[in-house]
Amino acid sequence: MKLDLNVKKTKPEHVGSKFNIIISLLLFAAILVTAFLVYMKSQNIDLNPTSIMQFLSDNFSSSSTQNLETVSSVFKYDDGERSSFTTLEGDIIKCNRDSISGLDRMGNEKWQIGISMSNSIIKTEGSYLLIGDKSGRDIYMLKGKSVIWNKKLDSNIININVNQHGYVTVIEEQKGYNGVVVVYDPNGKEIFTKGKADIYILDAKVSPDNSQVLISGIDTSGVSTNSFLELTNLYGKIVADIKGEDEIISSILYMKDNGILVVSDIKAKCYDRKQKELWAESFTEDVLTSNICLNKYAVFAFRNVSSTGFFKGNTTTVKIYKANGQLYGSYEADGEVRNITINGGVIALNSESSVFFINTKGKLLGKYTDTMSIVGVHFLSKSEAAVVTGNSVKIIKIG
């Protein structure tokens, strides 16, 4: 009986020991979870399941530091030529001081057109390729492989744009004005010229349906520096104007049905085709860059307030908003995102050394990292992109 009594005495002690261990483990887990949530909040990461899973995937996945994309081909170029690159209808376009060339994926020249250009600006839309000499006076308009018009302007070029139907806007320097907008039709015929004496004009775009011209700049007529936005019809008649106080517009982008997204250094505003404000969002972080996806999603890259963290270094928070202003997706990219390039529903975010391919919900589709500094990313298709570094072009297969 003594043996039985001893067994009965030891059982409660053993159960109590297990209970204490379980309580200790639960308390430790609670402390870890609390610390993790506090860290997530300090890094401005949304506390939802999608963002948390994205964070864990980025920081603890064994493949997060490896390339998820394959390089199908590489070719070198002379970095002393000051070449600029883009893509158009499956060709890689190379522009330097004396020529525009169409290259295949191995870097072989398919066609070439002689030009004279010292500091090229390249814009593409649809099948059109527009090239202007920044601070120079030469401009060339191509469709496919042919020059359809070119001009030597009377004043130096500040900026250029082309829409999908071939309508061109040029911002020029001109004596007596802080900026002049000139609009051309697809054949190079001048439609109208508009100058501003007290407005530094920075950008101008013709709407997707060719009915409007959107002009942005900086108003210096008052005590403070304010943003300036003017909407005209295709012949220069003012339809509406919008001024913002103590802010500078960084980009103007057309959305679906001639809607307008206006991005400044402190906020974004979206207007419908009748200039009615649909939504506005003020930012606490700096906007590094922005773009439009599928004509209906606004994509912003924000510099995070904290430059260092326990888990990783500099990061960029990318947020994707629907046309009604609702947050649709987000992604946390390592490094500082310099450019946002888009093809269909695929979004390319390039930092100094990496490219992150995501969809409109912020899901990572692929990643490429290079030892050289990445200058730009240009899509050849939804599944293929040309990554340009300081001395080479690498063709990447996505997914």
BELRAGI-V235093 format. One record per backbone hydrogen bond with DSSP energy under -1.0 kcal/mol. CO is the residue of the C=O (numbers start at 1). NH is the residue of the N-H. If there is no record, write none. Layout:
BEGIN
<<CO | NH> <CO | NH>>
END
This chain:
BEGIN
<<1 | 5> <2 | 6> <3 | 7> <4 | 8> <5 | 9> <6 | 10> <7 | 11> <10 | 14> <11 | 15> <12 | 16> <13 | 17> <14 | 18> <15 | 19> <16 | 20> <17 | 21> <18 | 22> <19 | 23> <20 | 24> <21 | 25> <22 | 26> <23 | 27> <24 | 28> <25 | 29> <26 | 30> <27 | 31> <28 | 32> <29 | 33> <30 | 34> <31 | 35> <32 | 36> <33 | 37> <34 | 38> <35 | 39> <36 | 40> <37 | 41> <38 | 42> <39 | 43> <40 | 45> <41 | 44> <46 | 48> <48 | 52> <49 | 53> <50 | 54> <51 | 55> <52 | 56> <53 | 57> <54 | 58> <55 | 59> <56 | 60> <57 | 61> <61 | 64> <63 | 66> <70 | 397> <73 | 395> <75 | 393> <78 | 81> <84 | 95> <86 | 93> <88 | 91> <91 | 88> <92 | 103> <93 | 86> <94 | 101> <95 | 84> <97 | 117> <98 | 115> <99 | 96> <100 | 113> <101 | 94> <102 | 110> <102 | 111> <103 | 92> <104 | 107> <108 | 104> <111 | 102> <113 | 100> <119 | 134> <121 | 132> <123 | 130> <125 | 128> <127 | 144> <128 | 125> <129 | 142> <130 | 123> <131 | 140> <132 | 121> <133 | 136> <136 | 157> <137 | 153> <138 | 133> <139 | 151> <140 | 131> <141 | 148> <141 | 149> <142 | 129> <143 | 146> <146 | 143> <149 | 141> <151 | 139> <156 | 173> <157 | 135> <159 | 171> <161 | 169> <163 | 166> <167 | 163> <168 | 184> <169 | 161> <170 | 182> <171 | 158> <171 | 159> <172 | 180> <174 | 177> <179 | 196> <180 | 172> <181 | 194> <182 | 170> <183 | 191> <184 | 168> <185 | 188> <189 | 185> <192 | 183> <194 | 181> <196 | 178> <198 | 220> <199 | 201> <200 | 218> <203 | 216> <205 | 214> <207 | 210> <212 | 207> <213 | 232> <214 | 205> <215 | 230> <216 | 202> <216 | 203> <217 | 228> <218 | 200> <219 | 226> <226 | 219> <227 | 244> <228 | 217> <229 | 242> <230 | 215> <231 | 239> <231 | 240> <232 | 213> <233 | 236> <237 | 233> <240 | 231> <242 | 229> <244 | 227> <248 | 265> <251 | 263> <253 | 261> <256 | 259> <259 | 255> <260 | 271> <261 | 253> <262 | 269> <263 | 250> <263 | 251> <266 | 283> <267 | 264> <268 | 281> <269 | 262> <270 | 278> <270 | 279> <271 | 260> <272 | 275> <276 | 272> <279 | 270> <281 | 268> <286 | 303> <289 | 301> <291 | 299> <293 | 296> <293 | 297> <295 | 256> <297 | 293> <298 | 321> <299 | 291> <300 | 319> <301 | 288> <302 | 317> <314 | 335> <315 | 304> <316 | 333> <317 | 302> <318 | 331> <319 | 300> <320 | 328> <320 | 329> <321 | 298> <322 | 325> <326 | 322> <329 | 320> <331 | 318> <333 | 316> <339 | 350> <341 | 348> <343 | 346> <346 | 343> <347 | 358> <348 | 341> <349 | 356> <350 | 338> <350 | 339> <352 | 374> <353 | 370> <354 | 351> <355 | 368> <356 | 349> <357 | 365> <357 | 366> <358 | 347> <359 | 362> <363 | 359> <366 | 357> <367 | 68> <367 | 69> <368 | 355> <376 | 388> <378 | 386> <383 | 398> <384 | 380> <384 | 381> <385 | 396> <386 | 378> <387 | 394> <388 | 375> <388 | 376> <391 | 77> <392 | 389> <393 | 75> <394 | 387> <395 | 72> <396 | 385>>
END
